[in-house]
Amino acid sequence: MAAVRILRKRPSSSSSLFFQFLIFFLLLPPLILSDSNTDALLKLKASFSDPKNSLETWKDDGKPICDGTKTSWAGVVCIDGFVTGLHLGQMGLSGKIDVEALRELPGFRTLLLEKNEFSGAIPDFSRLVALRGLFLAGNKFSGEVPDGYFGKYLRLLWLSGNAFTGKIPTSLGTLPHLTELHLENNQFSGAIPPFTQSTLKSIDLSNNKLEGEIPAGLSKFDKKFFAGNAGLCGKQLGTECKSPVEPESPSDDPMMMAPPQENPESKKLVAATIVLITMLLLLVIAAILVMKKRKEDFDVLGRENLDEPLDVQVAQGGSNRSRGMESSRKGMDSSRKGSSHNNNKNAGMGDLVMVNEERGILRLPDLMKAAAEVLGNGSLGSAYKAVMSSGVAVVVKRMREMNKLGKDGFDMEMRNLGRLRHRNILTPLAYHYRKEEKLLICEYVPKGSLLYLLHGDRGPCHAELDWPARLKIVQGIARGMGFLHTELASCSIPHGNLKSSNILLASDYEPLLADYGYIQLVNTPQAAQAMLAYKAPESLQYRHVSPKCDVYCLGIVILEILTGKFPSQYLNNGKGGTDVVQWVLSAIAEKREAELFDPEISGSKNAHSEMERLLHIGADCVEPNPEQRPDMKEAIRRIEEVQVERLADGAAIQQAPTLKDGYADQTSTSHALDVFEGNNVDLSR
């Protein structure tokens, strides 16, 4: 019996050891087995021909490829320890592309192989169902691209500068997230398929062999993106498309010679068609009348109902613009006298009051005769660009709800603002006073606002917004705010409306703060609705405002620059954008800071610690309790301490190269990393 018991124990003991070994083995791969990312990329490297030895850093050294966002492997983009993209442009690569190896990368989203030597048919990238960005421009691929080839998540597709033939896949017109499509400099033929998606922001089909009419869904794009296709026609190209000629019916056809028989259903159809055409004509006439009325309202500046929003339009033709500005001048004068008119229309009108003569003396009659262009509407008024006869370009802002002070008080405040001088401040030039509205004139800054470059422009300027540029912008903003908080210390909120749309960028990316000091001029109810400082938590909850409301706005801007996200705090309706405050504070509390940074700067070498320092400064500035929020002086001191660690080399490893030579005249492919984060430049978010 004892022997039997011993025999029973042995299997039990060995079985226990077996299960322990099995459990240990299941836990082993994350600890010591080879990195699957490494295996996949080495398989991919083996499929390439690499005469320049560009991928010499792709070696299995026993360490994971990705350490958060850092990697030593050339051209590899990492996010949260995953390989999310490959940027292998201009490396002289050729050979076969092992798509199966790419499928082994679970987080893979972006493939950039531009300006290499790959040839033959397009590889089976359709197997990469989660691919967001595919950049193959400047290679030697040829043949047709199969219809239905691309996955529904694709956002950016660059096939320009190859030798593709056949028709453009009709399935491209149905991809729900497609944002950029570049097929120029190929040999695509046939008709352009219909594109109906509203997401499409950039397209180039030039220099192919396309024929037929340009689809209505592409009417917003310039004619240069369709040039070089002799068979194309349409409104953009200024050529009418000929209707197909109906073949004449043979005269000896007995069926055609038979007298037509009346059909009651056909009579009803004809009658319905006539009614429909009549209704459409009436709608067209009504639309024309409405547009005409709107143009008249736009031309007569002084007769507009200021409670209604102004349509954003660009006047066409110099004579119309001059006539519009001249009629504005007359409207402004007539508003001084009510609705009656007399021969002396200009009496008592006055001129511009100059508060800063650094750009010369501006005269109101010259301004009203200048070519004008509407730049847009803001919460406080509308902005126009005007080019004076002297060549000076200015921005004219029509400001409403600025009746907090009388004429003398308004003049004193504007002269105070006109005396301010700082490299990060845009000083006003002049103003014109009317009781109903005011004209404020400042210098035009060609590069535009930070808002536009961060969220709207995907051209070369956006590509230059790397980490050093962004840190320079933040530090310049801080210095400008420090100056305002010193010079306008008597104001409850020295700036009052700091946001990316009111931060202009000079040619060297030095920021210029605009629309400051209005807290003394704008009616309080309107200021509470239109100015960002009033959205600080203490203002929303307790109607308390202080200089720390400006600190809160500075924090929003810092988080916007670091994350690349459009803040929902800028929107009055609370719909769209990203609540950057809640998102950032939650991520910091959970130690997830690395996932917050804009992908276009997250790969910057040796700068991650600097970004984290600035992120924590921004988070402290948006602290809900103003008592725990730093004051402006302390915030500036901390920002100034964040230094840029200059990159000696290798910056291109984490950033896609800017394409030239006809492959990208609108967009830098550094935009590819936005794909992984799901960024959207549509400001209605």
C-alpha positions in Angstrom: 0.0 0.0 0.0 2.9 2.3 0.8 4.4 1.6 -2.6 1.1 2.4 -4.2 0.8 5.7 -2.4 4.4 6.6 -3.5 3.5 5.9 -7.1 0.5 8.2 -6.8 2.5 11.0 -5.4 5.0 11.1 -8.1 2.7 11.9 -11.0 1.1 14.5 -8.8 4.5 16.1 -8.1 5.6 16.0 -11.7 2.2 17.4 -12.8 2.6 20.3 -10.4 6.1 21.0 -11.7 4.8 20.9 -15.2 2.1 23.5 -14.6 4.6 25.7 -12.7 7.0 25.5 -15.6 4.1 26.3 -18.0 3.0 29.3 -16.0 6.7 30.5 -15.9 7.0 30.0 -19.6 3.9 32.1 -20.3 5.3 34.9 -18.3 8.7 34.7 -19.9 8.2 36.4 -23.3 7.8 40.0 -22.0 10.9 39.6 -19.9 13.6 37.9 -22.0 12.2 36.8 -25.4 13.2 38.8 -28.4 11.3 42.0 -29.2 8.7 41.4 -31.9 9.3 44.9 -33.2 12.9 44.0 -33.7 12.1 40.8 -35.6 9.7 42.6 -37.8 12.0 45.4 -38.7 15.0 43.2 -39.3 12.8 41.1 -41.7 11.8 44.3 -43.5 15.4 45.5 -43.7 16.4 42.1 -45.3 13.9 42.8 -48.1 15.5 46.1 -49.0 18.6 46.9 -51.1 20.5 49.5 -49.1 23.6 50.6 -51.0 24.1 53.7 -48.9 23.9 51.6 -45.7 21.3 54.0 -44.4 19.8 51.4 -42.0 23.1 50.5 -40.3 21.5 51.4 -36.9 19.0 48.7 -37.4 20.8 46.1 -35.3 19.5 43.6 -32.7 21.4 44.7 -29.5 19.0 42.9 -27.2 17.3 46.1 -26.2 13.7 47.2 -27.2 13.6 49.5 -30.2 11.3 52.0 -28.5 11.9 53.5 -25.1 8.7 55.5 -24.9 9.1 58.0 -27.8 12.9 57.5 -28.0 14.8 55.2 -30.4 18.2 54.9 -31.9 16.9 53.2 -35.1 17.1 55.6 -38.0 13.7 56.6 -39.4 11.7 54.8 -36.8 8.9 56.7 -35.0 7.9 55.5 -31.6 4.9 56.4 -29.4 4.3 54.8 -26.0 6.8 52.0 -26.8 5.2 51.0 -30.1 6.6 51.5 -33.6 3.9 53.7 -35.1 5.7 54.9 -38.3 8.7 54.6 -40.6 10.2 57.8 -42.2 12.7 56.4 -44.7 12.7 59.1 -47.3 15.7 59.9 -49.5 17.8 56.9 -48.3 18.5 55.3 -51.7 16.5 52.2 -50.8 15.1 49.7 -53.4 14.1 46.1 -53.7 11.0 44.3 -52.4 9.0 45.7 -49.5 8.0 43.0 -47.1 4.5 44.0 -46.2 4.0 40.9 -44.0 6.8 42.2 -41.7 4.9 45.5 -41.4 1.8 43.6 -40.4 3.7 42.3 -37.4 3.9 45.9 -35.9 0.7 46.3 -33.9 0.7 50.1 -33.7 1.9 50.8 -37.2 0.1 53.7 -38.8 2.4 55.7 -41.1 4.8 54.6 -43.9 7.0 57.2 -45.7 9.3 55.9 -48.5 9.5 59.0 -50.6 12.4 59.8 -53.0 13.9 56.3 -53.1 14.4 53.8 -55.9 11.5 51.4 -55.5 9.9 50.2 -58.7 7.3 47.8 -60.2 3.7 47.4 -59.1 2.5 48.9 -55.9 3.1 46.5 -53.0 0.1 44.9 -51.2 -0.2 47.7 -48.7 -3.9 47.0 -48.7 -3.2 44.3 -46.1 -2.2 47.1 -43.6 -5.9 47.8 -42.8 -5.1 50.3 -40.1 -2.8 52.4 -42.2 -3.4 56.2 -41.8 -0.7 57.7 -44.0 1.1 56.3 -47.1 3.9 58.4 -48.8 5.5 56.9 -51.9 6.2 60.0 -53.9 9.3 60.2 -56.0 9.9 56.5 -56.7 9.5 54.4 -59.9 6.3 52.5 -59.1 4.2 51.7 -62.2 1.1 49.9 -63.3 -2.5 50.3 -62.2 -3.7 50.9 -58.6 -6.5 48.4 -58.0 -9.9 49.8 -57.1 -10.9 49.2 -53.5 -7.2 48.9 -52.6 -7.0 51.4 -49.7 -8.4 50.9 -46.2 -11.2 53.0 -44.8 -8.9 54.6 -42.2 -6.5 56.1 -44.7 -6.1 59.9 -44.3 -3.0 60.9 -46.3 -2.0 59.4 -49.7 1.0 60.7 -51.7 1.8 58.7 -54.9 3.1 61.7 -56.9 6.2 61.5 -59.1 5.9 57.8 -60.1 4.6 56.1 -63.3 1.2 54.8 -62.3 -1.2 54.2 -65.1 -4.9 53.4 -65.5 -7.8 55.0 -63.8 -7.9 56.7 -60.5 -9.5 54.3 -58.1 -13.1 55.3 -57.6 -12.9 54.0 -54.0 -10.7 57.0 -53.1 -13.9 59.2 -53.4 -15.5 57.1 -50.6 -12.8 57.0 -48.0 -14.5 58.8 -45.0 -11.4 60.3 -43.5 -9.3 61.2 -46.6 -7.6 64.5 -46.0 -4.7 64.8 -48.5 -4.4 63.2 -51.9 -1.4 63.8 -54.2 -1.3 61.9 -57.5 0.5 64.5 -59.7 3.2 63.7 -62.2 1.9 60.2 -63.1 0.1 58.8 -66.1 -3.4 58.3 -64.7 -6.0 58.4 -67.4 -9.8 58.5 -67.8 -12.3 60.5 -65.8 -11.8 61.9 -62.3 -14.1 59.9 -59.9 -16.5 61.9 -57.8 -15.2 63.1 -54.4 -17.9 63.8 -51.9 -16.1 63.8 -48.5 -15.9 67.1 -46.7 -12.6 66.0 -45.0 -10.5 66.6 -48.2 -8.2 69.6 -47.6 -5.5 69.1 -50.2 -5.5 67.5 -53.6 -3.2 67.6 -56.7 -4.0 65.7 -59.9 -1.8 67.8 -62.2 0.4 66.4 -65.1 -1.5 63.2 -65.8 -3.7 62.1 -68.8 -7.1 62.7 -67.2 -10.2 63.5 -69.3 -13.7 64.8 -68.8 -15.3 67.3 -66.4 -13.8 68.1 -63.0 -16.3 66.8 -60.4 -18.3 69.3 -58.5 -16.9 68.0 -55.2 -13.5 69.4 -56.2 -14.7 72.9 -57.2 -13.0 74.5 -54.2 -9.5 73.6 -55.4 -7.4 75.9 -57.6 -6.9 75.2 -61.3 -3.2 74.6 -60.8 -4.0 71.2 -59.2 -5.6 70.1 -62.4 -3.1 71.6 -64.9 -1.3 69.4 -67.4 -4.3 67.3 -68.3 -5.2 68.2 -71.8 -8.5 66.4 -71.7 -9.9 68.0 -68.6 -12.5 70.7 -68.7 -14.5 72.6 -66.1 -15.1 75.9 -64.4 -11.6 75.9 -62.7 -9.8 75.6 -66.0 -12.0 78.2 -67.8 -13.2 75.6 -70.4 -16.7 74.4 -71.0 -17.4 70.8 -71.2 -19.1 69.8 -74.5 -22.3 67.8 -74.1 -22.3 64.4 -75.9 -23.9 64.7 -79.3 -27.0 62.5 -79.7 -26.8 60.3 -82.8 -29.4 61.2 -85.4 -32.1 58.6 -85.8 -32.3 57.0 -89.2 -35.0 58.5 -91.3 -36.2 55.2 -92.6 -36.8 53.7 -89.2 -40.5 52.7 -89.3 -40.8 53.0 -85.5 -39.6 56.6 -85.6 -41.8 57.5 -88.5 -44.9 56.3 -86.6 -46.9 59.1 -85.0 -46.3 59.5 -81.3 -48.9 58.2 -79.0 -50.0 60.4 -76.1 -49.4 59.0 -72.7 -51.1 60.4 -69.6 -48.2 59.6 -67.4 -45.8 61.4 -69.6 -48.0 64.5 -69.6 -47.9 64.5 -65.8 -44.1 64.1 -65.9 -43.7 67.0 -68.2 -46.0 69.2 -66.1 -44.1 68.3 -62.9 -40.8 69.1 -64.7 -42.1 72.5 -65.7 -43.2 73.3 -62.1 -39.8 72.2 -60.8 -37.9 74.3 -63.2 -40.0 77.3 -62.4 -39.4 76.8 -58.6 -35.7 76.5 -59.2 -35.7 79.7 -61.3 -37.5 81.5 -58.5 -35.0 80.2 -55.9 -32.1 81.4 -58.1 -33.6 84.9 -58.5 -34.2 85.1 -54.7 -30.6 84.0 -54.0 -29.3 86.7 -56.4 -31.4 89.3 -54.6 -30.2 88.2 -51.2 -26.5 88.3 -52.3 -27.0 91.7 -53.8 -28.5 93.0 -50.6 -25.7 91.5 -48.6 -23.1 93.2 -50.9 -24.9 96.5 -50.4 -24.8 96.0 -46.6 -21.1 95.2 -46.8 -20.3 98.2 -48.9 -22.2 100.7 -46.6 -20.2 100.5 -43.4 -22.2 102.9 -41.4 -25.6 101.6 -42.3 -25.1 98.0 -41.1 -27.1 96.6 -38.2 -24.3 95.9 -35.8 -26.2 93.3 -33.9 -26.0 90.9 -36.9 -22.8 89.0 -37.9 -21.0 90.3 -41.0 -20.5 87.8 -43.8 -16.8 87.0 -44.5 -16.3 87.8 -48.2 -13.4 89.1 -50.3 -14.3 91.9 -52.6 -13.5 91.1 -56.2 -11.8 93.7 -58.4 -10.1 96.9 -57.5 -12.9 99.3 -58.6 -15.5 97.5 -56.5 -13.2 97.6 -53.4 -12.5 101.2 -53.8 -16.2 102.0 -54.3 -17.0 99.9 -51.2 -14.5 101.7 -49.0 -15.7 105.0 -50.4 -19.3 104.2 -49.7 -18.2 103.1 -46.2 -16.7 106.6 -45.7 -20.0 108.2 -46.8 -21.9 105.9 -44.5 -19.8 106.8 -41.6 -20.4 110.4 -42.2 -24.1 110.1 -42.8 -24.5 108.2 -39.5 -23.4 111.3 -37.7 -26.4 113.1 -39.1 -29.1 110.4 -38.9 -30.9 109.3 -42.1 -31.1 112.7 -43.7 -28.6 113.8 -46.4 -27.3 117.1 -47.6 -24.7 118.4 -50.0 -22.0 118.7 -47.3 -21.7 115.0 -46.6 -18.2 115.1 -45.2 -18.7 117.8 -42.7 -17.7 116.9 -39.2 -16.5 113.5 -40.2 -13.0 113.8 -38.8 -9.9 111.8 -39.7 -7.8 109.1 -38.2 -6.2 109.8 -34.9 -2.6 108.7 -35.0 -1.2 107.1 -31.9 1.9 105.7 -33.4 3.6 107.3 -36.4 6.4 104.7 -37.0 4.7 103.6 -40.2 4.0 107.1 -41.4 0.9 109.3 -41.3 -2.3 107.5 -42.3 -5.3 109.5 -43.6 -8.9 108.3 -43.5 -9.6 109.3 -47.2 -6.6 107.3 -48.4 -7.7 104.3 -46.2 -11.2 104.4 -47.6 -9.9 104.4 -51.2 -7.4 101.5 -50.6 -8.0 98.0 -51.9 -9.6 96.1 -49.1 -9.9 92.4 -48.3 -12.0 90.9 -45.5 -9.9 88.8 -43.2 -12.6 87.5 -41.0 -15.1 88.1 -38.1 -14.3 88.0 -34.4 -16.3 88.2 -31.3 -15.8 91.9 -31.0 -15.9 92.9 -34.7 -14.5 92.4 -38.2 -11.0 92.7 -39.6 -9.9 93.9 -43.1 -6.6 94.1 -44.8 -6.0 97.4 -46.7 -3.0 98.3 -48.8 -2.3 102.0 -48.8 -1.1 103.9 -51.8 2.3 104.2 -50.1 2.5 100.4 -50.1 2.0 100.1 -46.3 -0.3 97.2 -45.5 -2.5 97.6 -42.5 -5.3 95.7 -40.7 -8.5 97.7 -40.0 -10.7 96.3 -37.2 -14.3 97.4 -36.9 -14.9 97.1 -33.2 -18.4 97.0 -31.7 -19.5 97.2 -28.1 -16.6 99.6 -27.2 -18.8 102.3 -25.5 -17.5 101.8 -22.0 -15.8 105.1 -22.2 -16.7 108.4 -23.8 -14.7 110.0 -26.6 -12.1 111.6 -24.3 -11.6 108.5 -22.2 -11.3 106.3 -25.3 -8.7 108.7 -26.8 -6.6 108.6 -23.6 -6.6 104.8 -23.5 -5.7 104.5 -27.2 -2.8 106.9 -26.8 -1.6 104.9 -23.8 -1.6 101.8 -26.0 0.1 103.6 -28.8 3.0 104.5 -26.6 3.9 100.8 -25.8 7.0 99.5 -27.4 8.2 95.9 -27.1 9.5 93.3 -29.6 6.6 91.0 -28.6 3.8 93.6 -28.8 1.9 94.8 -31.8 1.4 98.5 -31.1 -1.7 100.1 -32.7 -1.1 102.8 -35.3 -4.3 104.8 -35.3 -8.1 104.8 -34.6 -11.3 106.5 -35.8 -14.0 107.2 -33.3 -17.7 106.9 -33.8 -20.3 106.3 -31.2 -21.7 103.2 -32.9 -18.3 101.6 -33.7 -14.6 102.2 -33.7 -11.9 101.6 -36.4 -8.6 100.4 -34.9 -5.6 100.3 -37.3 -2.5 98.2 -36.8 0.3 96.9 -39.0 -0.4 93.8 -41.1 1.7 90.8 -40.2 2.0 88.5 -43.3 2.8 85.2 -41.6 -0.5 85.2 -39.8 -1.6 84.0 -36.4 -0.4 81.1 -34.3 -3.9 79.6 -34.5 -3.7 79.4 -38.3 -0.2 77.9 -38.3 -1.0 75.3 -35.7 -4.4 74.2 -36.9 -5.0 75.5 -40.4 -1.7 75.6 -42.4 0.0 72.4 -43.4 2.6 74.0 -45.6 6.3 74.7 -45.0 5.6 77.2 -42.2 3.8 74.5 -40.2 6.7 72.1 -40.8 9.0 74.6 -39.2 7.1 74.6 -36.0 9.5 72.2 -34.4 10.3 72.1 -30.7 12.9 75.0 -30.6 10.5 77.2 -32.6 7.6 76.4 -30.3 9.7 77.1 -27.2 10.8 80.4 -28.7 7.2 81.3 -29.3 6.2 80.5 -25.7 9.1 82.4 -24.3 8.3 85.4 -26.5 4.6 85.3 -25.4 5.7 85.2 -21.8 8.0 88.3 -22.3 5.2 90.2 -24.0 2.8 89.4 -21.2 5.4 90.4 -18.6 5.7 93.8 -20.3 1.9 94.3 -20.4 1.5 93.4 -16.8 4.1 96.0 -15.9 2.9 98.8 -18.2 -0.8 98.1 -17.8 -0.7 97.1 -14.1 -3.6 99.4 -13.3 -5.9 97.2 -15.4 -7.8 94.4 -13.7 -6.7 92.2 -16.6 -3.8 93.7 -18.5 -4.3 91.6 -21.7 -7.8 90.1 -21.3 -8.0 88.1 -24.5 -4.8 86.1 -24.9 -5.3 83.2 -27.3 -3.6 81.8 -30.4 -5.7 83.9 -32.8 -4.4 87.0 -31.1 -0.8 85.9 -31.3 0.8 86.9 -34.6 4.2 85.5 -35.8 6.9 87.6 -37.4 9.1 86.1 -40.2 11.5 84.8 -37.6 8.7 83.2 -35.5 9.0 85.9 -32.9 5.4 86.3 -31.5 3.5 89.6 -31.4 0.6 90.0 -29.0 -2.4 91.8 -30.3 -5.9 92.9 -29.1 -4.7 93.6 -25.5 -5.8 96.3 -23.1 -9.5 96.2 -24.3 -10.8 95.5 -20.8 -11.0 99.3 -20.3 -12.9 99.8 -23.5 -15.3 97.0 -24.0 -18.7 97.0 -22.4 -18.6 94.5 -19.5 -21.5 92.2 -20.7 -19.8 91.8 -24.1 -16.4 91.4 -22.6 -17.7 88.5 -20.4 -18.9 86.7 -23.6 -16.1 87.5 -26.0 -12.9 87.7 -24.0 -11.1 84.5 -22.9 -9.9 85.9 -19.5 -13.6 85.8 -18.4 -13.5 82.0 -18.9 -11.1 81.5 -16.0 -12.8 79.3 -13.3 -13.0 82.1 -10.8 -14.7 84.4 -13.3 -17.2 81.8 -14.3 -18.0 80.8 -10.7 -17.7 84.0 -8.8 -17.5 86.7 -11.4 -14.1 87.6 -10.0 -11.4 88.9 -12.4 -7.7 89.6 -11.7 -4.4 89.5 -13.5 -4.3 85.8 -12.8 -7.0 85.4 -15.4 -4.3 86.3 -17.9 -2.1 83.5 -16.3 -5.0 81.0 -17.0 -5.1 82.1 -20.7 -1.3 81.8 -20.9 -1.6 78.2 -19.6 -4.2 77.4 -22.3 -1.9 78.7 -25.0 1.1 76.7 -23.6 -1.0 73.5 -23.6 -2.3 74.2 -27.1 1.3 74.7 -28.4 2.5 71.5 -26.7 -0.4 69.2 -27.7 -1.3 70.6 -31.1 -4.9 70.4 -30.1 -7.5 73.1 -30.6 -8.8 74.1 -27.2 -12.6 73.9 -26.6 -12.1 76.9 -24.2 -12.0 79.1 -27.3 -15.5 78.2 -28.4 -18.5 80.0 -26.8 -20.9 77.1 -27.5 -18.8 74.5 -25.8 -19.0 72.1 -28.8 -15.9 71.0 -30.5 -12.2 71.2 -29.9 -10.4 69.4 -27.0 -10.8 70.3 -23.3 -7.0 70.6 -23.0 -7.2 71.5 -19.3 -9.1 68.4 -18.2 -7.1 66.1 -20.7 -3.7 67.4 -19.5 -4.5 67.4 -15.8 -5.9 63.8 -16.0 -2.9 62.6 -17.9 -0.4 64.2 -15.5 -2.2 62.6 -12.5 -1.9 59.2 -14.2 1.7 59.7 -15.2 0.8 59.7 -18.9 2.6 62.9 -19.9 4.3 61.3 -22.9 1.1 60.8 -24.8 0.1 64.4 -24.6 2.7 66.0 -26.9 2.0 66.9 -30.5 3.4 64.0 -32.6 5.3 66.5 -34.7 7.5 67.4 -31.8 7.3 64.3 -29.6 10.2 62.7 -31.5 12.6 65.6 -30.9 15.8 64.2 -29.5 16.9 65.3 -26.0 14.0 67.6 -25.6 11.4 65.4 -23.9 12.4 66.7 -20.4 12.1 70.3 -21.6 8.6 69.6 -23.0 7.6 68.0 -19.7 8.8 71.0 -17.7 6.9 73.3 -19.9 3.8 71.0 -19.7 3.8 71.2 -15.9 4.2 75.0 -16.1 1.1 75.2 -18.3 -0.8 72.8 -16.0 0.0 75.0 -13.0 -1.2 78.1 -14.9 -4.6 76.5 -15.5 -5.0 75.5 -11.9 -8.7 76.0 -11.1 -7.9 77.7 -7.7 -6.4 81.1 -8.5 -4.7 81.0 -5.1 -2.6 78.0 -6.2 -2.0 79.4 -9.6 1.4 81.2 -10.1 1.3 84.9 -10.8 2.6 86.2 -14.1 6.1 87.0 -12.8 6.6 83.5 -11.4 5.2 81.9 -14.6 7.6 83.9 -16.7 10.6 83.0 -14.5 9.9 79.3 -14.9 9.3 79.6 -18.6 12.6 81.4 -19.1 14.4 78.6 -17.3 13.4 76.1 -19.9 16.3 76.0 -22.3 16.5 74.5 -25.8 19.0 71.7 -26.1 20.3 72.2 -29.7 20.4 69.1 -31.8 23.8 68.4 -33.3 22.5 65.8 -35.7 19.8 63.2 -36.3 16.8 65.6 -36.1 15.5 64.1 -39.3 15.2 60.7 -37.7 12.0 61.7 -35.9 10.6 64.1 -38.5 9.5 63.5 -42.0 11.5 65.5 -44.6 9.9 68.5 -46.3 9.3 67.5 -49.9 10.4 69.8 -52.7 10.9 69.5 -56.4 7.2 69.5 -57.2 6.1 66.8 -54.8 4.7 69.1 -52.1 4.0 72.7 -52.7 1.3 72.9 -50.0 2.0 70.4 -47.3 4.9 69.0 -45.4 4.8 65.3 -44.7 5.7 65.9 -41.1 1.9 66.1 -40.9 1.9 62.3 -41.1 2.3 61.8 -37.3 -1.0 63.7 -36.8 -2.6 60.6 -38.3 -1.8 58.5 -35.2 -3.2 61.1 -32.8 -6.3 61.7 -34.9 -5.7 65.5 -35.2 -8.1 67.5 -37.2 -7.4 71.0 -38.5 -11.1 71.8 -38.9 -11.7 74.6 -36.3 -15.3 73.6 -35.9 -14.2 70.6 -33.8 
